[in-house]
Amino acid sequence: MNASVAASETVIKSADALQRALALRPLLRERAPECEAARQLTEPVVKALSEAGMFRLWLPERYGGLETGARTLVEVVAALAEGDGSAAWVTSHITVGIWLAAQFPEPARSALLAGPEARITGVLSPSAQARPVPGGWRVTGRWPYNSGGPLSTHVMLGAMTTDDAGRPVDQALCAIPGDGLAFEDNWHVLGMRGTASATATAADLFLPHDRVVPVRELVGPLDQDAGAPLMPYLLLAQIAPQLGMGRAALAHVLEHAPAKPVLGTHYATQAESVAFQQQVAEAAVRIDTAEALALRVADELDAAAGSGKGPGFGDRARMRALVCRAVVEVVDAVTQLATAHGAGGFADSSPFQRIWRDVNMAARHVNASPAVANETYGKSLLDRPERAARIV
């Protein structure tokens, strides 16, 4: 198959995936309250996402996946988030988990990705110890917070390998079957409640040799000018739900504006108010700005993947700063929309309050910190040797 034919097929697959995601929005919107109450995606939502292929966006074709790119992830997950941010968040993190599994050597890779129902989540921080034993490793640890963990066929969890004397050796990823973990019921939070981001735990769990692999062998050095763009992919998985939730917030406010009064003014409705018009316009521009930044990063990643040469440290540092800026733009837009829309948006019966909570909760993820991103990018621009972020 030549490159032009392959590119055309990818475009068709991506467009089809986007249409399926758009078709899921009414169901996700309807089921969002019950997912939030259950603190996990309910069976009808999981079934609908699975049947529509939403968990197979980055699954290689040889395993029955769509094998699409970074732009498709952003567009599809953002569309899902217009229905429910939690469903979109879990979908995007499964997508990255499957990408990580695809970096494992054979035969572990085929075992992890086998079957159409492969759903892989993870926590990369080395929150566990893997000690060598005959035939493999014994792993013990706690990993907060594993979004979508209870849905996972396998979970990618970070650990520090040790030698026989217990001395740390290397940071690794452990591919653990989902049914081999316990999940603490500790995801009681303000927003993104439906993500089931509980703490995964393992106690002296045995894993064979090929299920514990040094991170540097999978994606290269985490903070150097080499390797696969792990952090940019993770960041896209986090900004995509934010974009969709921003759009949903804007749509809700615009829908109610023609009938919602502006008390204390001479305007009969919000739609007639010049101040309101300016507020929603600025919020809309912020959301569009965030989307433009995210898609720029996605397109650069797709181009790099096509060339076979990953982005260098400076480019990855810039990508991190751009995506974190996009998160700030969405949060500011939703905050502005909340002010424009009024207190009624915070009624329990209003979907706006859930969007507001979810957007703000997601923005507090450690990877989304604009301070760390800007410091990392600033050091890169100034050619400073120090490192701020552990993963770039």
Secondary structure, DSSP 8 states (H G I E B T S, - for coil): --HHHHHHHHHHHHHHHHHHHHHHHHHHHHHHHHHHHHTS--HHHHHHHHHTTGGGSSS-GGGT-----HHHHHHHHHHHHTT-HHHHHHHHHHHHHHHHHTTS-TTHHHHHH-STT--EEEE-S--EEEEEETTEEEEEEEEEEETTGGG-SEEEEEEEEE-TTS-EEEEEEEEEEGGG-EEES----SS-GGG--EEEEEEEEEEEGGGEEEHHHHH--TTSS-S--HHHHHHHHHHHHHHHHHHHHHHHHHHHTTT---TTSS-SSGGG-HHHHHHHHHHHHHHHHHHHHHHHHHHHHHHHHHHT----HHHHHHHHHHHHHHHHHHHHHHHHHHHHH-GGGGSTT-HHHHHHHHHHHHTTSGGG-HHHHHHHHHHHHTT-S--S-S--
